[in-house]
Amino acid sequence: MKGRISNYRRGVHTEYTNQYVVAVDGVKDRKSADGIIGKSVYWSTSTGKKIAGKISKAHGNSGAVLARFERGLPGQAVGTEVEIV
């Protein structure tokens, strides 16, 4: 399953650089987004290195999810694809 990183999880004064909002292909509502909670997420660099994360909860009512990575991703990761297993 594929997804795309939309943005950091953020507030007015804070950015959480290891938590990202991910739009998942084929998921259009909160009910189906709840079905993929707990799955693993992998973002890979251009050199092939993979950084792992986990889907922790749904984000909003349009099917987006919140993914927490073991370490922060670079800013270039926003807008790129991730693999959900």
Buried (B, 14 or more C-beta within 10 A) or exposed (E): EEBBBBBBBEEEEEEEBBBBBBBBEEBEEBEEBEEBEEBEBEBEEEEEEEBEBBBBEBBEEEBBBBBBBEEBBEEEBBEBEBEBE
